[in-house]
Amino acid sequence: MKWRNESALDLYNLAAAIFLLAAPWLFAHANPTASIDLRISGAAIAIMSLAAIVAFSVWEEWINLLVGCWLIVSPWLLGFAHTRAMHFSIIAGAVVAFMALLELWLEYEKTHLGPAAQGAARH
């Protein structure tokens, strides 16, 4: 397994996933819908982050981006707006989405704008 510099971002996403999985216990009186949403989203992010660390593929980051965006809008769509769980969901979603976007940009830059891409364009 070859470690990529961008894998650090996947570790941050994995940490966010762990917090999402633990969130229902942080909010003792959390909405049951919020608890389920945070657990499922946390599990999805954890699986995608681990998969990206082991064998990176761009689609894993796209899924993390989608799950991050889902976490941002889910409080209103699932009816747990104006709760502590809502704030946690929005913040965690923004962090996950940002990390996924950053990793997607770094991969794009490496393949399309980096030295390897410039060398390939010359040949």
Backbone bond lengths (Angstrom), bond angles and torsions (degrees), N, CA, C in turn:
res aa  C-N    CA-C-N  psi(-1)  N-CA   C-N-CA  omega(-1)  CA-C   N-CA-C  phi
1 M - - - 1.451 - - 1.527 107.90 -
2 K 1.309 116.21 123.95 1.464 121.91 -179.80 1.523 109.46 -96.26
3 W 1.326 115.78 126.52 1.463 121.17 179.70 1.522 109.08 -79.86
4 R 1.322 116.07 127.36 1.463 121.81 175.29 1.517 107.91 -99.14
5 N 1.319 116.98 149.66 1.468 120.08 177.11 1.522 111.30 -59.74
6 E 1.330 116.43 -34.41 1.463 120.74 -178.27 1.526 112.84 -71.99
7 S 1.333 117.67 -11.76 1.465 120.56 179.95 1.523 111.98 -64.14
8 A 1.319 117.38 -20.75 1.471 119.62 176.10 1.522 110.36 -60.90
9 L 1.323 117.05 -34.90 1.466 120.36 177.75 1.527 110.93 -65.65
10 D 1.329 116.70 -35.51 1.461 120.08 176.49 1.525 110.98 -67.01
11 L 1.326 116.98 -33.64 1.467 119.74 175.54 1.526 110.68 -65.44
12 Y 1.326 117.23 -39.17 1.469 120.11 176.41 1.529 110.56 -63.94
13 N 1.328 116.69 -41.42 1.464 119.53 176.86 1.523 110.89 -64.11
14 L 1.319 117.04 -36.83 1.461 120.58 177.36 1.530 110.23 -64.06
15 A 1.322 117.21 -39.61 1.469 120.47 176.62 1.529 110.40 -63.75
16 A 1.325 117.53 -41.78 1.469 120.57 177.02 1.527 110.35 -62.47
17 A 1.324 117.06 -38.05 1.462 120.90 178.51 1.527 111.28 -64.16
18 I 1.314 116.56 -39.21 1.469 120.31 178.58 1.533 110.00 -64.00
19 F 1.330 116.94 -41.94 1.464 119.97 176.78 1.527 111.20 -63.87
20 L 1.340 116.61 -38.37 1.470 119.47 177.67 1.524 111.15 -64.75
21 L 1.328 116.31 -40.31 1.465 119.45 178.99 1.526 111.45 -66.84
22 A 1.326 116.89 -31.14 1.465 120.84 179.89 1.526 112.29 -86.83
23 A 1.314 117.87 -13.52 1.471 121.88 -173.99 1.530 114.15 -55.45
24 P 1.332 120.15 -41.93 1.474 117.87 -179.23 1.532 113.28 -58.45
25 W 1.326 117.80 -28.39 1.456 119.72 177.89 1.526 111.03 -81.04
26 L 1.339 117.26 -21.84 1.460 120.44 177.35 1.527 111.43 -73.78
27 F 1.316 115.24 -28.61 1.459 120.82 -179.31 1.527 108.35 -110.42
28 A 1.310 116.93 90.56 1.463 121.71 -173.54 1.524 112.30 -58.08
29 H 1.309 117.55 -35.72 1.465 120.82 -178.03 1.523 111.10 -108.25
30 A 1.318 116.05 35.53 1.474 119.66 -176.70 1.528 110.30 -70.68
31 N 1.275 113.68 150.03 1.455 121.83 173.97 1.532 107.86 -58.43
32 P 1.343 119.06 132.66 1.469 120.38 179.81 1.526 112.49 -58.02
33 T 1.311 117.01 -34.88 1.465 120.41 178.38 1.523 109.99 -65.05
34 A 1.329 116.79 -41.33 1.465 121.08 178.57 1.524 110.25 -63.34
35 S 1.321 116.96 -41.27 1.466 120.25 179.46 1.522 111.59 -61.02
36 I 1.311 116.12 -45.25 1.466 120.38 179.58 1.519 110.37 -64.61
37 D 1.328 116.63 -44.47 1.459 120.92 -179.63 1.531 110.96 -60.70
38 L 1.325 117.37 -46.70 1.456 120.77 -178.65 1.523 111.46 -65.41
39 R 1.330 117.44 -38.84 1.472 120.11 178.71 1.524 111.98 -66.48
40 I 1.319 117.10 -47.14 1.468 120.24 -178.84 1.527 110.39 -65.52
41 S 1.319 116.93 -43.64 1.467 120.02 179.30 1.526 110.78 -64.66
42 G 1.316 117.00 -41.74 1.463 120.73 177.48 1.515 112.32 -62.14
43 A 1.334 116.42 -41.68 1.465 119.67 178.63 1.530 111.02 -64.91
44 A 1.322 117.02 -41.43 1.468 120.48 179.31 1.529 111.13 -63.64
45 I 1.321 116.71 -43.17 1.466 120.39 179.49 1.524 110.56 -65.91
46 A 1.331 116.96 -41.42 1.462 120.37 179.10 1.526 111.09 -61.80
47 I 1.324 117.09 -45.19 1.469 120.76 -179.56 1.524 110.54 -63.33
48 M 1.330 117.40 -45.14 1.467 120.54 -179.07 1.526 111.48 -67.41
49 S 1.316 117.54 -37.44 1.465 120.62 179.55 1.524 110.99 -68.07
50 L 1.319 116.54 -42.86 1.466 119.39 176.76 1.520 111.46 -64.23
51 A 1.323 116.50 -41.11 1.471 119.97 177.84 1.526 110.60 -62.83
52 A 1.327 117.73 -39.33 1.459 121.23 179.96 1.527 111.31 -68.51
53 I 1.318 117.26 -32.71 1.463 119.90 177.66 1.525 110.11 -70.22
54 V 1.325 116.62 -42.51 1.470 121.08 -177.52 1.522 111.88 -73.48
55 A 1.312 117.44 -50.15 1.466 121.85 -177.55 1.523 108.04 -146.16
56 F 1.315 116.28 94.70 1.461 120.79 -173.39 1.524 111.94 -66.92
57 S 1.322 113.86 138.55 1.457 122.75 169.82 1.525 106.61 -146.92
58 V 1.310 116.74 145.39 1.460 120.93 -175.01 1.526 111.75 -62.35
59 W 1.328 118.28 -32.43 1.467 120.00 -176.54 1.521 111.54 -62.81
60 E 1.332 118.06 -27.42 1.467 120.15 178.44 1.528 110.79 -64.49
61 E 1.309 116.24 -37.25 1.467 119.96 178.02 1.523 111.21 -71.15
62 W 1.336 117.19 -35.15 1.464 120.03 176.82 1.529 110.50 -63.69
63 I 1.328 117.10 -38.79 1.471 120.21 177.84 1.523 109.87 -66.63
64 N 1.343 117.43 -43.26 1.467 119.58 176.76 1.524 111.13 -60.76
65 L 1.317 117.48 -38.30 1.462 120.74 177.21 1.526 110.91 -62.85
66 L 1.323 116.58 -44.03 1.468 120.32 178.97 1.529 111.70 -64.23
67 V 1.325 116.84 -42.32 1.467 120.02 179.28 1.532 109.90 -66.32
68 G 1.336 117.39 -39.47 1.457 120.42 176.75 1.518 111.50 -60.84
69 C 1.326 116.61 -44.37 1.474 120.49 177.71 1.527 110.57 -64.95
70 W 1.335 117.01 -38.03 1.459 120.49 177.37 1.530 110.64 -60.27
71 L 1.341 116.19 -43.05 1.464 119.75 179.85 1.522 111.90 -62.10
72 I 1.319 117.23 -31.39 1.457 120.59 179.59 1.527 111.29 -69.96
73 V 1.325 117.62 -39.81 1.474 120.15 -175.68 1.532 113.64 -96.60
74 S 1.308 118.44 -14.46 1.468 120.91 -174.15 1.526 115.15 -61.95
75 P 1.332 120.47 -32.93 1.473 117.19 178.89 1.532 113.06 -57.31
76 W 1.311 117.83 -37.13 1.467 120.60 179.95 1.521 111.15 -79.91
77 L 1.326 116.98 -35.76 1.457 119.69 -178.79 1.527 112.51 -75.03
78 L 1.322 116.64 -29.84 1.467 120.08 -177.78 1.529 113.29 -103.33
79 G 1.319 117.21 -3.70 1.459 119.83 172.75 1.509 116.20 85.52
80 F 1.321 119.32 28.47 1.456 118.43 173.01 1.530 111.47 -120.08
81 A 1.337 114.36 36.60 1.470 120.34 175.47 1.526 109.69 -68.52
82 H 1.312 116.12 153.79 1.465 123.92 177.42 1.528 112.17 65.03
83 T 1.335 115.32 37.58 1.462 121.56 174.08 1.524 107.79 -128.04
84 R 1.329 115.94 168.59 1.465 119.00 174.97 1.518 111.08 -64.45
85 A 1.323 115.63 -35.00 1.463 119.82 178.82 1.526 110.78 -62.37
86 M 1.327 117.18 -32.61 1.461 120.66 178.06 1.524 110.10 -62.45
87 H 1.314 117.26 -46.84 1.462 120.87 -179.03 1.526 110.43 -63.16
88 F 1.295 116.37 -42.31 1.464 121.00 179.13 1.527 110.08 -63.10
89 S 1.323 117.14 -44.23 1.458 121.94 -179.90 1.524 111.40 -61.83
90 I 1.319 116.90 -44.20 1.469 121.02 -179.10 1.526 110.66 -65.69
91 I 1.318 117.44 -45.88 1.465 120.42 -179.06 1.519 111.08 -64.77
92 A 1.330 116.97 -46.73 1.467 120.12 179.45 1.525 110.53 -63.53
93 G 1.319 117.27 -41.20 1.461 120.70 178.08 1.514 112.18 -62.29
94 A 1.334 116.81 -41.71 1.463 120.26 178.57 1.522 111.49 -64.67
95 V 1.333 117.29 -40.13 1.466 120.86 178.74 1.525 110.28 -64.85
96 V 1.319 116.98 -47.43 1.467 120.74 -178.88 1.526 110.68 -64.04
97 A 1.320 117.15 -44.61 1.465 120.48 179.38 1.531 110.87 -63.13
98 F 1.325 117.50 -41.92 1.460 120.72 178.93 1.523 111.08 -62.68
99 M 1.328 116.77 -45.57 1.473 120.13 -179.89 1.530 110.79 -63.14
100 A 1.327 117.05 -40.61 1.462 120.11 179.06 1.526 110.60 -66.07
101 L 1.326 117.45 -43.97 1.467 120.50 177.51 1.524 111.85 -62.50
102 L 1.313 116.47 -40.92 1.455 120.61 178.86 1.533 110.78 -63.02
103 E 1.310 116.36 -44.37 1.468 119.34 179.39 1.529 111.37 -67.19
104 L 1.332 117.10 -39.03 1.465 119.68 175.96 1.526 110.53 -61.93
105 W 1.322 117.51 -41.55 1.459 120.60 178.78 1.527 110.59 -64.78
106 L 1.335 117.57 -44.49 1.466 120.53 -179.74 1.525 111.31 -62.05
107 E 1.329 116.83 -39.73 1.469 119.96 177.24 1.522 111.07 -66.70
108 Y 1.321 117.17 -41.72 1.464 121.22 178.21 1.528 109.82 -62.08
109 E 1.330 115.53 -45.95 1.455 120.17 -179.33 1.530 111.03 -61.84
110 K 1.331 116.19 -41.08 1.459 120.60 -179.05 1.532 111.45 -64.37
111 T 1.322 116.45 -41.54 1.462 119.80 -175.42 1.520 114.08 -87.59
112 H 1.331 118.32 -26.96 1.460 120.31 -175.61 1.523 114.47 -110.16
113 L 1.320 117.75 -24.84 1.459 120.00 -174.57 1.521 113.44 -121.90
114 G 1.323 117.70 -10.68 1.457 121.56 -174.60 1.516 113.04 -79.09
115 P 1.346 116.07 179.45 1.465 121.15 -178.81 1.528 113.13 -59.64
116 A 1.346 117.65 -36.57 1.468 120.09 -179.65 1.517 110.56 -64.96
117 A 1.313 117.58 -39.79 1.458 120.89 179.56 1.522 110.79 -69.54
118 Q 1.323 117.85 -36.86 1.456 120.65 178.87 1.521 110.73 -68.50
119 G 1.340 116.29 -37.13 1.471 119.92 176.74 1.506 111.80 -66.07
120 A 1.317 117.17 -38.37 1.479 121.34 178.69 1.526 111.23 -68.65
121 A 1.338 116.97 -32.06 1.456 120.71 -179.43 1.528 111.69 -70.52
122 R 1.332 116.19 -28.43 1.467 120.44 -179.90 1.530 111.74 -74.98
123 H 1.298 117.53 -27.52 1.476 120.24 -174.93 1.469 111.77 -90.47
